[in-house]
Amino acid sequence: MSVSSPASVSGAPSASPASAATAAPAEAELLDFVRRTAADAELIASLPLDPEGRTWVRLAGPGGSEAWLIGWPPGTGTGWHDHAESVGAFVTAAGVLTENALAARLPTDGWKTLELTDGVDRKRRLPTGKGRAFGRHHVHEVLNESPDRHAVSVHAYYPPLPRIRRYSRNGQTLRLEQVERPEDWQ
């Protein structure tokens, strides 16, 4: 699987100087940003797509947030993960993505394996223009289940991602596998 190196896009939508000096962006503000950015057809079309692996470009997010434009080849996904202390939002800009999430509050640290209870699984189909915001410690996986079509999405996180925790899942057992820091993906 190949993955392109991230690059910054200076022409991407960003917060005004006045709004950058105010309070941290809330989930709703991040969702508004990713919706507006996903509607920018020229920006979405500028993302190089790789048939083998996800590609991404870093964008200027509002109020000091971290934002990304991501291309998803058919059949790719993130695996189970969370964004630690960051809140976030994402919107599908092209194609269809699926989000599998856990509707459960997990301990933040100090565990390796958890047994999940019945009824915690949530599945959302997110076609072009649809997305969602989420709070801290939200555990999910995002997938492009299409057999033949790329998907593109826009994501924003605040504060900028301090770490991503990656999990494996076997039935109702969730296991912490790896903790990634920004230097691992930038």
FIKOLZA-1660 file (N, C-alpha, C; in steps of 0.1 Angstrom, whole numbers, plus 5000, padded with zeros to 4 digits):
% residues 186
   i   px   py   pz ch aa at
   1 5008 4988 5000  A  M  N
   1 5000 5000 5000  A  M CA
   1 5009 5012 5000  A  M  C
   2 5006 5022 4991  A  S  N
   2 5014 5034 4991  A  S CA
   2 5006 5046 4997  A  S  C
   3 5013 5055 5003  A  V  N
   3 5006 5067 5008  A  V CA
   3 5015 5079 5005  A  V  C
   4 5008 5089 5000  A  S  N
   4 5016 5101 4996  A  S CA
   4 5020 5109 5008  A  S  C
   5 5030 5117 5007  A  S  N
   5 5034 5126 5017  A  S CA
   5 5024 5137 5018  A  S  C
   6 5021 5141 5031  A  P  N
   6 5011 5152 5032  A  P CA
   6 5018 5165 5027  A  P  C
   7 5010 5174 5023  A  A  N
   7 5014 5187 5018  A  A CA
   7 5004 5197 5023  A  A  C
   8 5009 5209 5025  A  S  N
   8 4999 5220 5029  A  S CA
   8 4993 5226 5017  A  S  C
   9 4981 5231 5019  A  V  N
   9 4974 5238 5008  A  V CA
   9 4971 5252 5014  A  V  C
  10 4978 5262 5008  A  S  N
  10 4976 5275 5013  A  S CA
  10 4963 5282 5009  A  S  C
  11 4957 5277 4998  A  G  N
  11 4945 5283 4993  A  G CA
  11 4932 5277 5000  A  G  C
  12 4934 5268 5009  A  A  N
  12 4922 5262 5015  A  A CA
  12 4915 5272 5024  A  A  C
  13 4902 5270 5027  A  P  N
  13 4895 5279 5036  A  P CA
  13 4902 5279 5049  A  P  C
  14 4902 5291 5055  A  S  N
  14 4908 5292 5069  A  S CA
  14 4900 5302 5077  A  S  C
  15 4903 5302 5089  A  A  N
  15 4896 5312 5098  A  A CA
  15 4902 5326 5096  A  A  C
  16 4893 5336 5098  A  S  N
  16 4898 5349 5098  A  S CA
  16 4907 5352 5109  A  S  C
  17 4916 5363 5108  A  P  N
  17 4925 5365 5120  A  P CA
  17 4917 5368 5132  A  P  C
  18 4906 5375 5132  A  A  N
  18 4898 5378 5143  A  A CA
  18 4893 5365 5150  A  A  C
  19 4888 5355 5142  A  S  N
  19 4883 5343 5148  A  S CA
  19 4894 5334 5154  A  S  C
  20 4906 5335 5149  A  A  N
  20 4917 5327 5154  A  A CA
  20 4921 5331 5168  A  A  C
  21 4919 5344 5172  A  A  N
  21 4922 5349 5185  A  A CA
  21 4911 5346 5195  A  A  C
  22 4900 5341 5191  A  T  N
  22 4889 5338 5200  A  T CA
  22 4890 5324 5206  A  T  C
  23 4880 5319 5212  A  A  N
  23 4880 5306 5218  A  A CA
  23 4882 5295 5208  A  A  C
  24 4886 5284 5213  A  A  N
  24 4888 5272 5205  A  A CA
  24 4876 5268 5197  A  A  C
  25 4877 5263 5185  A  P  N
  25 4865 5260 5177  A  P CA
  25 4858 5248 5184  A  P  C
  26 4845 5249 5184  A  A  N
  26 4837 5238 5190  A  A CA
  26 4834 5228 5179  A  A  C
  27 4828 5216 5182  A  E  N
  27 4825 5206 5173  A  E CA
  27 4816 5212 5161  A  E  C
  28 4806 5220 5164  A  A  N
  28 4797 5226 5154  A  A CA
  28 4805 5234 5144  A  A  C
  29 4815 5242 5149  A  E  N
  29 4823 5250 5140  A  E CA
  29 4832 5242 5131  A  E  C
  30 4837 5231 5137  A  L  N
  30 4845 5222 5128  A  L CA
  30 4837 5216 5118  A  L  C
  31 4824 5212 5121  A  L  N
  31 4815 5206 5112  A  L CA
  31 4812 5216 5101  A  L  C
  32 4809 5228 5105  A  D  N
  32 4806 5238 5094  A  D CA
  32 4818 5240 5085  A  D  C
  33 4830 5241 5091  A  F  N
  33 4842 5242 5082  A  F CA
  33 4844 5230 5072  A  F  C
  34 4842 5218 5077  A  V  N
  34 4844 5207 5068  A  V CA
  34 4833 5206 5058  A  V  C
  35 4821 5210 5061  A  R  N
  35 4810 5211 5051  A  R CA
  35 4814 5221 5040  A  R  C
  36 4818 5233 5044  A  R  N
  36 4821 5243 5034  A  R CA
  36 4833 5239 5026  A  R  C
  37 4843 5233 5032  A  T  N
  37 4855 5229 5024  A  T CA
  37 4851 5218 5015  A  T  C
  38 4843 5208 5019  A  A  N
  38 4839 5197 5010  A  A CA
  38 4831 5202 4998  A  A  C
  39 4824 5213 4999  A  A  N
  39 4817 5219 4988  A  A CA
  39 4825 5226 4978  A  A  C
  40 4838 5228 4981  A  D  N
  40 4848 5234 4972  A  D CA
  40 4852 5224 4961  A  D  C
  41 4845 5223 4950  A  A  N
  41 4848 5213 4940  A  A CA
  41 4862 5214 4934  A  A  C
  42 4867 5226 4932  A  E  N
  42 4881 5228 4927  A  E CA
  42 4891 5222 4937  A  E  C
  43 4889 5224 4950  A  L  N
  43 4899 5219 4959  A  L CA
  43 4898 5204 4960  A  L  C
  44 4886 5198 4960  A  I  N
  44 4884 5184 4960  A  I CA
  44 4890 5177 4948  A  I  C
  45 4888 5183 4936  A  A  N
  45 4894 5178 4924  A  A CA
  45 4909 5179 4923  A  A  C
  46 4915 5188 4932  A  S  N
  46 4930 5189 4931  A  S CA
  46 4937 5178 4939  A  S  C
  47 4930 5170 4947  A  L  N
  47 4937 5160 4955  A  L CA
  47 4941 5149 4946  A  L  C
  48 4954 5146 4946  A  P  N
  48 4959 5134 4938  A  P CA
  48 4954 5121 4944  A  P  C
  49 4948 5113 4936  A  L  N
  49 4943 5100 4940  A  L CA
  49 4952 5089 4936  A  L  C
  50 4955 5080 4945  A  D  N
  50 4963 5068 4943  A  D CA
  50 4955 5056 4943  A  D  C
  51 4956 5047 4933  A  P  N
  51 4948 5035 4933  A  P CA
  51 4951 5025 4944  A  P  C
  52 4963 5026 4950  A  E  N
  52 4968 5017 4960  A  E CA
  52 4965 5021 4975  A  E  C
  53 4967 5033 4978  A  G  N
  53 4966 5038 4992  A  G CA
  53 4960 5051 4994  A  G  C
  54 4956 5054 5006  A  R  N
  54 4951 5068 5009  A  R CA
  54 4961 5079 5006  A  R  C
  55 4956 5090 5002  A  T  N
  55 4964 5102 5000  A  T CA
  55 4958 5113 5008  A  T  C
  56 4966 5123 5011  A  W  N
  56 4961 5134 5020  A  W CA
  56 4969 5146 5017  A  W  C
  57 4962 5157 5020  A  V  N
  57 4968 5171 5020  A  V CA
  57 4963 5178 5032  A  V  C
  58 4972 5184 5039  A  R  N
  58 4969 5192 5051  A  R CA
  58 4963 5205 5047  A  R  C
  59 4953 5209 5054  A  L  N
  59 4946 5222 5051  A  L CA
  59 4947 5231 5063  A  L  C
  60 4945 5244 5061  A  A  N
  60 4945 5254 5072  A  A CA
  60 4931 5253 5078  A  A  C
  61 4930 5249 5090  A  G  N
  61 4917 5248 5097  A  G CA
  61 4914 5260 5105  A  G  C
  62 4901 5261 5110  A  P  N
  62 4897 5273 5117  A  P CA
  62 4903 5273 5132  A  P  C
  63 4906 5285 5137  A  G  N
  63 4910 5287 5151  A  G CA
  63 4921 5278 5156  A  G  C
  64 4931 5275 5147  A  G  N
  64 4942 5267 5151  A  G CA
  64 4940 5252 5150  A  G  C
  65 4929 5248 5144  A  S  N
  65 4926 5234 5143  A  S CA
  65 4934 5228 5132  A  S  C
  66 4935 5215 5132  A  E  N
  66 4942 5207 5122  A  E CA
  66 4932 5201 5112  A  E  C
  67 4934 5203 5099  A  A  N
  67 4924 5198 5089  A  A CA
  67 4931 5191 5078  A  A  C
  68 4924 5181 5072  A  W  N
  68 4930 5172 5062  A  W CA
  68 4919 5170 5051  A  W  C
  69 4924 5169 5039  A  L  N
  69 4917 5164 5027  A  L CA
  69 4922 5150 5024  A  L  C
  70 4914 5140 5024  A  I  N
  70 4918 5126 5023  A  I CA
  70 4912 5119 5012  A  I  C
  71 4919 5112 5004  A  G  N
  71 4914 5104 4993  A  G CA
  71 4915 5089 4997  A  G  C
  72 4904 5082 4995  A  W  N
  72 4902 5068 4999  A  W CA
  72 4900 5059 4986  A  W  C
  73 4910 5051 4983  A  P  N
  73 4908 5041 4972  A  P CA
  73 4897 5031 4976  A  P  C
  74 4891 5025 4966  A  P  N
  74 4881 5014 4969  A  P CA
  74 4887 5004 4979  A  P  C
  75 4878 5000 4989  A  G  N
  75 4882 4990 4998  A  G CA
  75 4892 4994 5009  A  G  C
  76 4894 5007 5011  A  T  N
  76 4904 5011 5022  A  T CA
  76 4897 5016 5034  A  T  C
  77 4904 5016 5045  A  G  N
  77 4898 5021 5057  A  G CA
  77 4909 5025 5067  A  G  C
  78 4905 5030 5079  A  T  N
  78 4914 5035 5089  A  T CA
  78 4917 5024 5099  A  T  C
  79 4909 5014 5101  A  G  N
  79 4910 5006 5113  A  G CA
  79 4904 5013 5125  A  G  C
  80 4902 5006 5135  A  W  N
  80 4896 5012 5148  A  W CA
  80 4907 5021 5154  A  W  C
  81 4902 5033 5158  A  H  N
  81 4911 5043 5164  A  H CA
  81 4903 5054 5171  A  H  C
  82 4910 5062 5179  A  D  N
  82 4904 5074 5184  A  D CA
  82 4914 5086 5182  A  D  C
  83 4909 5098 5185  A  H  N
  83 4918 5110 5184  A  H CA
  83 4921 5116 5197  A  H  C
  84 4922 5107 5207  A  A  N
  84 4926 5111 5221  A  A CA
  84 4918 5123 5226  A  A  C
  85 4924 5134 5229  A  E  N
  85 4917 5146 5236  A  E CA
  85 4911 5155 5226  A  E  C
  86 4912 5153 5213  A  S  N
  86 4907 5162 5203  A  S CA
  86 4892 5159 5200  A  S  C
  87 4885 5170 5197  A  V  N
  87 4872 5169 5191  A  V CA
  87 4873 5170 5176  A  V  C
  88 4864 5165 5169  A  G  N
  88 4866 5166 5154  A  G CA
  88 4853 5165 5146  A  G  C
  89 4854 5166 5133  A  A  N
  89 4843 5165 5124  A  A CA
  89 4849 5161 5111  A  A  C
  90 4840 5154 5103  A  F  N
  90 4844 5150 5089  A  F CA
  90 4832 5149 5081  A  F  C
  91 4834 5152 5068  A  V  N
  91 4823 5152 5058  A  V CA
  91 4828 5145 5045  A  V  C
  92 4820 5136 5039  A  T  N
  92 4824 5130 5027  A  T CA
  92 4822 5140 5016  A  T  C
  93 4832 5143 5008  A  A  N
  93 4832 5153 4997  A  A CA
  93 4829 5146 4984  A  A  C
  94 4832 5133 4982  A  A  N
  94 4829 5126 4970  A  A CA
  94 4828 5111 4974  A  A  C
  95 4819 5104 4967  A  G  N
  95 4818 5090 4970  A  G CA
  95 4809 5087 4982  A  G  C
  96 4812 5076 4989  A  V  N
  96 4804 5072 5001  A  V CA
  96 4814 5066 5011  A  V  C
  97 4813 5070 5023  A  L  N
  97 4821 5064 5034  A  L CA
  97 4812 5058 5044  A  L  C
  98 4817 5048 5051  A  T  N
  98 4809 5042 5062  A  T CA
  98 4817 5044 5075  A  T  C
  99 4810 5048 5085  A  E  N
  99 4817 5049 5098  A  E CA
  99 4810 5039 5108  A  E  C
 100 4819 5031 5113  A  N  N
 100 4815 5022 5124  A  N CA
 100 4820 5028 5137  A  N  C
 101 4812 5030 5147  A  A  N
 101 4816 5037 5159  A  A CA
 101 4811 5029 5171  A  A  C
 102 4817 5032 5183  A  L  N
 102 4812 5027 5195  A  L CA
 102 4805 5037 5203  A  L  C
 103 4793 5034 5207  A  A  N
 103 4785 5043 5216  A  A CA
 103 4787 5040 5230  A  A  C
 104 4800 5041 5235  A  A  N
 104 4804 5038 5248  A  A CA
 104 4815 5047 5252  A  A  C
 105 4815 5051 5265  A  R  N
 105 4826 5059 5270  A  R CA
 105 4836 5049 5275  A  R  C
 106 4848 5050 5269  A  L  N
 106 4859 5041 5273  A  L CA
 106 4869 5048 5282  A  L  C
 107 4875 5041 5291  A  P  N
 107 4886 5047 5299  A  P CA
 107 4896 5053 5290  A  P  C
 108 4902 5064 5294  A  T  N
 108 4911 5071 5285  A  T CA
 108 4925 5065 5285  A  T  C
 109 4930 5060 5296  A  D  N
 109 4943 5054 5297  A  D CA
 109 4943 5043 5307  A  D  C
 110 4954 5035 5307  A  G  N
 110 4957 5025 5317  A  G CA
 110 4950 5012 5314  A  G  C
 111 4946 5009 5301  A  W  N
 111 4940 4996 5298  A  W CA
 111 4946 4991 5285  A  W  C
 112 4946 4978 5283  A  K  N
 112 4950 4972 5271  A  K CA
 112 4939 4965 5264  A  K  C
 113 4930 4959 5271  A  T  N
 113 4919 4951 5266  A  T CA
 113 4906 4954 5273  A  T  C
 114 4895 4956 5265  A  L  N
 114 4882 4958 5271  A  L CA
 114 4872 4949 5265  A  L  C
 115 4863 4944 5272  A  E  N
 115 4851 4936 5268  A  E CA
 115 4840 4946 5266  A  E  C
 116 4835 4947 5254  A  L  N
 116 4824 4957 5250  A  L CA
 116 4811 4950 5253  A  L  C
 117 4801 4958 5257  A  T  N
 117 4788 4952 5260  A  T CA
 117 4780 4952 5247  A  T  C
 118 4769 4944 5247  A  D  N
 118 4760 4944 5235  A  D CA
 118 4754 4958 5233  A  D  C
 119 4751 4961 5221  A  G  N
 119 4744 4973 5218  A  G CA
 119 4752 4986 5216  A  G  C
 120 4766 4985 5217  A  V  N
 120 4774 4997 5216  A  V CA
 120 4778 5000 5202  A  V  C
 121 4775 4991 5192  A  D  N
 121 4779 4994 5178  A  D CA
 121 4770 5003 5171  A  D  C
 122 4775 5013 5164  A  R  N
 122 4767 5022 5156  A  R CA
 122 4774 5022 5142  A  R  C
 123 4765 5022 5131  A  K  N
 123 4770 5022 5118  A  K CA
 123 4763 5034 5110  A  K  C
 124 4771 5042 5104  A  R  N
 124 4765 5053 5096  A  R CA
 124 4771 5052 5082  A  R  C
 125 4762 5054 5072  A  R  N
 125 4765 5055 5058  A  R CA
 125 4766 5070 5055  A  R  C
 126 4777 5075 5050  A  L  N
 126 4779 5089 5048  A  L CA
 126 4782 5092 5033  A  L  C
 127 4771 5094 5025  A  P  N
 127 4773 5097 5011  A  P CA
 127 4778 5112 5009  A  P  C
 128 4781 5116 4997  A  T  N
 128 4786 5129 4995  A  T CA
 128 4777 5140 5002  A  T  C
 129 4784 5149 5009  A  G  N
 129 4777 5160 5016  A  G CA
 129 4773 5156 5030  A  G  C
 130 4774 5144 5034  A  K  N
 130 4770 5140 5048  A  K CA
 130 4783 5138 5056  A  K  C
 131 4781 5140 5069  A  G  N
 131 4793 5139 5078  A  G CA
 131 4788 5140 5093  A  G  C
 132 4797 5142 5101  A  R  N
 132 4794 5143 5116  A  R CA
 132 4805 5149 5124  A  R  C
 133 4801 5154 5135  A  A  N
 133 4811 5158 5145  A  A CA
 133 4811 5148 5156  A  A  C
 134 4822 5148 5164  A  F  N
 134 4824 5139 5175  A  F CA
 134 4832 5145 5186  A  F  C
 135 4830 5140 5198  A  G  N
 135 4837 5145 5210  A  G CA
 135 4850 5138 5212  A  G  C
 136 4857 5141 5223  A  R  N
 136 4869 5135 5227  A  R CA
 136 4868 5120 5229  A  R  C
 137 4878 5113 5226  A  H  N
 137 4879 5098 5229  A  H CA
 137 4868 5090 5221  A  H  C
 138 4864 5095 5210  A  H  N
 138 4854 5088 5201  A  H CA
 138 4862 5077 5194  A  H  C
 139 4857 5065 5196  A  V  N
 139 4864 5053 5189  A  V CA
 139 4856 5050 5177  A  V  C
 140 4863 5049 5165  A  H  N
 140 4856 5046 5153  A  H CA
 140 4865 5040 5142  A  H  C
 141 4860 5036 5132  A  E  N
 141 4867 5033 5119  A  E CA
 141 4859 5038 5108  A  E  C
 142 4867 5043 5098  A  V  N
 142 4861 5049 5086  A  V CA
 142 4865 5040 5074  A  V  C
 143 4855 5037 5065  A  L  N
 143 4858 5028 5054  A  L CA
 143 4852 5033 5041  A  L  C
 144 4859 5030 5030  A  N  N
 144 4854 5032 5017  A  N CA
 144 4851 5018 5012  A  N  C
 145 4838 5013 5013  A  E  N
 145 4834 5000 5010  A  E CA
 145 4831 4998 4995  A  E  C
 146 4832 5008 4987  A  S  N
 146 4830 5007 4973  A  S CA
 146 4840 4998 4967  A  S  C
 147 4836 4989 4958  A  P  N
 147 4846 4980 4951  A  P CA
 147 4853 4987 4939  A  P  C
 148 4848 4999 4935  A  D  N
 148 4854 5005 4923  A  D CA
 148 4854 5020 4923  A  D  C
 149 4851 5027 4933  A  R  N
 149 4851 5041 4933  A  R CA
 149 4858 5048 4945  A  R  C
 150 4867 5057 4942  A  H  N
 150 4873 5065 4952  A  H CA
 150 4863 5073 4960  A  H  C
 151 4867 5076 4972  A  A  N
 151 4859 5086 4981  A  A CA
 151 4869 5096 4985  A  A  C
 152 4864 5108 4988  A  V  N
 152 4872 5119 4993  A  V CA
 152 4865 5125 5005  A  V  C
 153 4872 5129 5015  A  S  N
 153 4866 5135 5027  A  S CA
 153 4875 5146 5032  A  S  C
 154 4868 5155 5041  A  V  N
 154 4875 5166 5047  A  V CA
 154 4873 5163 5062  A  V  C
 155 4884 5165 5070  A  H  N
 155 4885 5162 5084  A  H CA
 155 4891 5174 5091  A  H  C
 156 4886 5177 5104  A  A  N
 156 4892 5188 5112  A  A CA
 156 4892 5183 5126  A  A  C
 157 4902 5187 5134  A  Y  N
 157 4904 5183 5148  A  Y CA
 157 4909 5195 5156  A  Y  C
 158 4904 5196 5168  A  Y  N
 158 4910 5206 5178  A  Y CA
 158 4909 5200 5191  A  Y  C
 159 4920 5201 5199  A  P  N
 159 4933 5207 5194  A  P CA
 159 4939 5198 5184  A  P  C
 160 4949 5203 5177  A  P  N
 160 4956 5195 5167  A  P CA
 160 4960 5181 5173  A  P  C
 161 4959 5171 5166  A  L  N
 161 4960 5157 5171  A  L CA
 161 4973 5155 5180  A  L  C
 162 4971 5152 5193  A  P  N
 162 4983 5150 5201  A  P CA
 162 4987 5135 5200  A  P  C
 163 4978 5127 5196  A  R  N
 163 4981 5112 5194  A  R CA
 163 4968 5106 5188  A  R  C
 164 4971 5094 5182  A  I  N
 164 4960 5086 5177  A  I CA
 164 4962 5072 5184  A  I  C
 165 4952 5067 5190  A  R  N
 165 4953 5053 5195  A  R CA
 165 4947 5044 5186  A  R  C
 166 4954 5033 5182  A  R  N
 166 4949 5023 5173  A  R CA
 166 4945 5010 5180  A  R  C
 167 4934 5004 5176  A  Y  N
 167 4928 4993 5183  A  Y CA
 167 4926 4981 5173  A  Y  C
 168 4926 4969 5178  A  S  N
 168 4921 4958 5171  A  S CA
 168 4908 4954 5177  A  S  C
 169 4900 4947 5169  A  R  N
 169 4887 4943 5175  A  R CA
 169 4884 4929 5170  A  R  C
 170 4881 4920 5180  A  N  N
 170 4877 4906 5177  A  N CA
 170 4864 4904 5185  A  N  C
 171 4853 4904 5178  A  G  N
 171 4840 4903 5184  A  G CA
 171 4837 4914 5194  A  G  C
 172 4835 4911 5206  A  Q  N
 172 4833 4922 5216  A  Q CA
 172 4845 4926 5224  A  Q  C
 173 4857 4921 5219  A  T  N
 173 4870 4925 5226  A  T CA
 173 4877 4936 5218  A  T  C
 174 4880 4947 5224  A  L  N
 174 4887 4958 5219  A  L CA
 174 4901 4958 5226  A  L  C
 175 4911 4959 5217  A  R  N
 175 4925 4958 5223  A  R CA
 175 4933 4970 5218  A  R  C
 176 4939 4977 5227  A  L  N
 176 4948 4988 5223  A  L CA
 176 4961 4982 5217  A  L  C
 177 4964 4986 5205  A  E  N
 177 4976 4980 5198  A  E CA
 177 4988 4989 5197  A  E  C
 178 4985 5002 5195  A  Q  N
 178 4995 5012 5191  A  Q CA
 178 4991 5026 5195  A  Q  C
 179 5000 5034 5199  A  V  N
 179 4998 5049 5200  A  V CA
 179 5007 5056 5191  A  V  C
 180 5001 5064 5182  A  E  N
 180 5009 5072 5172  A  E CA
 180 5009 5086 5177  A  E  C
 181 5020 5093 5174  A  R  N
 181 5021 5107 5177  A  R CA
 181 5023 5114 5163  A  R  C
 182 5021 5128 5163  A  P  N
 182 5022 5135 5151  A  P CA
 182 5034 5132 5142  A  P  C
 183 5045 5130 5148  A  E  N
 183 5057 5128 5140  A  E CA
 183 5056 5115 5132  A  E  C
 184 5047 5106 5136  A  D  N
 184 5045 5093 5129  A  D CA
 184 5037 5095 5116  A  D  C
 185 5030 5106 5114  A  W  N
 185 5022 5107 5102  A  W CA
 185 5024 5120 5095  A  W  C
 186 5033 5129 5099  A  Q  N
 186 5034 5142 5093  A  Q CA
 186 5048 5142 5085  A  Q  C
% end
